[in-house]
Amino acid sequence: MVAKDVNDYLDKAMYGTPQLKPDEQKKYLGTFRERVVFALTLNQMKNKKFEKYCLDKISKYPQGELLISAKSDEQTQQAFLILAQKANVPFRLIDDAPGNPDPIKTIGVVYTLKTAINLQDIIPAENQFDAKSKETHSTKKTSLFGRLWS
């Protein structure tokens, strides 16, 4: 029993405190996926159509915090800092690792809570806000049999 405690102390001293799900925390800017309300990639952050989406989600969960990646460009960071001030939520700039990120896959901004909410779709689709894609879904043609049996 005593030997295990000594080994734990030695392991903590040599390797640091063990973390739960370190890859997940690195991906979502230092938080767990289950706490995320929404996340945008670096590519999506540059698109202005996501601003209303972010404000809507923030208004539903006003007790959260906005985490902004330092890997995004300065103009985009400034836009999200203004958005956080407009929504009156705290924010932090996160600089987790150096390197050249993939703007399509790398998470650039995360709105997170202190407790788990476990939402399913936290990253919106690129075509979710296009007017053309909404029209194509609403004017779906039905087949002859579909019209006869409905």
N, C-alpha and C positions, 0 to 999 in steps of 0.2 A: 504494500500500500504506500509506504513511504517512498520507495524507489520510483513509483509511477509519478508521484507529485514532483520529485526532483527532475525526472525526465520531462515533464510538462514545462517546468520552469526553464530548463535548458533549451527545449525546442522553441519556446517563445523568445528567448534571448537570441538564439541563432537565426531563426526564420521569421520572427515577428508573430503577431497575433493571427491565428487562422481566421480566414474569412469565409462566410457563406456565399456561395455562387459568385465568385469573383469575375467570371467572364460575363455574366448577366449584369453585374454592377458596372463593369467597364462599358458595356454596350449602351446602357441607359443612363450614362453620365453620373454614376455613383449611387444609383438607387435601384431597388428591385422592380422587376417588371409588373408585379402585382399591385404596386402603388401608383403606376403611371396612368394618368387620365388621357393624355395624348402625347405623341411624339412625332416630330417631323424630321425628314432627312435633310442633309445639307442642300440638296437640290430643291426640295419643296420649300425650304425657308426663303428662297429668293423669289418665290411666286407670291404676289400680293393677294391672290384669291383665297389664301389660307388664313388671312388675318381675321375675317369674320368667323370662320370656323374656330379659331383659337379663342376669340372673345366669347363665343357662345359656350364653349366647354369651360372656360374660366368662370363664367357667370353661374354655371350649374354647380361648380365646386370651388367656391371663393376662398377656402381655407388652405389652398395649395401653394406651391412654390415653383417658379419658372427657372429651369436650369438651361443655360445657353452654352454651347460648346465654343471654346476659344479657337477652334479650327475653322469656323465660319469667317467670312470676310467682315471687315469692319462696318460696312454699310448695313449688312444684314443684322449684325449684332446690335447696332444702334436702333434699327427698326424694332427689334424685339424688346430692347430696353424701354423704348417709348411705349410699346404695347403693354408691358408689365406695369409701367407707371400709370397708364390710362386705366388699366383694370384694377389698380391699387393692390397688387400682389407682390410679395418679395421675390427677388431674383438673385441668381449667382452665376458668374462666369466660371466654367469648368474647363480646366486644362489638364487632361488626363494623360496623354502620351504624345510625343512628337511623331512626325511622319506625314506622309502624303495620303490623306484619306480618300476613299471612293465616295464622291458626292451623292451617288444614287443609293448606296447601302448604309453609309455612316449616319448615325443619328446626330442631329444638330441642335435640336431643342426638345426639352421634355418638361411637361407640366406634371408635377408629382404631389402626392399627399403624404402625410406622416403615417397613415394607416393603409392597410390593403383594401382595395376596392375590386380588383380583378376584372376589369373590363376586357371584352374580347377584341374589338377592333380599335387599337390605339393609334395605328398609323393609317391615315386616310389614303385612299387610292388617288392617283394622279388625275384620273378622269371623273372623279366624284363631283366636281363643281363645274364641269363643262356643260353648257346649255344644250349642245348638240347631243351629248350622250343621254341626257334626260329625255329628250324628244324621241330618240330611237327606242328607248325602253317603253315609252308610253304609247307609241303608235305601232306596236307589235301586231303583225298580221296573223290571223288565225286561219287554219286550214278549212277546207270545205266541211270535213267531218266535225271539226271543232265547232263550227257555226251551226251545224245541224243538231248536234247533241247538247248544245248549251241553252 
